[in-house]
Amino acid sequence: MNTLLPTSIVGSLPKPSWLAEREKLWSPWKLDGEELCEGKRDALSLAVDEQRHAGLDIVSDGEQTRQHFVTTFIEHLNGVDFEQRETVRIRDRYDASVPTVVGAVGRERSVFVDDAKFLRAQTSQPIKWTLPGPMTMIDTLYDKHYRSREKLAWEFAKILNQEAKELEAAGVDIIQFDEPAFNVFFDEMKEWGVAALERAAEGLRSKTAVHICYGYGIKANTDWKATLGSEWRQYEMSFPLLQQSTIDLVSLERHNSRVPVELIELLRGKEVMVGAIDVASGAIETPEEVASTLREVLRFVDADKLYPSTNCGMAPLARQVARDKMIALATGTEMIRAELSGANPLDVTASRGVR
Ligand SMILES: [Zn+2]
């Protein structure tokens, strides 16, 4: 990226009320057939406009064409029966009725590539596209076929790699894999999770990112966070593994979370997308709050490797709240850019921190 501290959202934005029920996660579509196709595209264009208006540097589709960040991708694959459902525990946190893997999984045609081409045509700014990570995918399914989490993850990694290569060819600059499962299954992450993620990203020339967070601001997640104590040290397990990985960028949660900021040091050398916007609260951050999060983080991330962002997706928020949060992100970042390029180099040094 040419800009210092390039800003972006993690992934999702709220959908317009004519497309899906408002302020509801995974809300069903209100349109169908041709009208749904057109409605999704219109929503995508609006999402681009809102990001541009806010002044964000990297533009996403706001996940306007998908209902769920994992399931929508899986719906397009062979080998998964959505009629056969079993109840499983998702990320060791909440029970959900999920589809069943009944045969070899495969991808007959691309899933998001047409949408990505549409996004590419809307803007000349760098664009980012999100995909689910292999471990998060297997965690939302009941597997009757492979009967091995590792094997199924590996198959999904190969499929994701095909999709990612087509997204790259469509002009996507950053391909981000969402792996919240990396915040839960540390043994598996170490044994095969990172390898599966690297397989998904293999051979890509686009920049690759992995997003690990403490989830949307929904009750199952806030209840879980309440059990994690005063210091959330989960990243202490995952960051060293990711620091050693081939993935370029790590996207993490920071503002209003109990993640000790110094854990970010474990990623030193990597590019880091830092959440400076809380997605579990409707309160709009002030630009100064955003700036203060970034200032603090700059003690542990080199300025040329810092990407200011949101903690997670903003799908469940009110649209105006999401818009205002994006503006706060851009404005707060601008304050730090001014400080970093400021007339007084001593101030810049101070903000970079003395280790
Ligand atoms: Zn997230």
Residues whose N, C-alpha, C, O or C-beta is under 5 A from the ligand:
A	BS01	ZN	C213 G215 N311 C312 G313
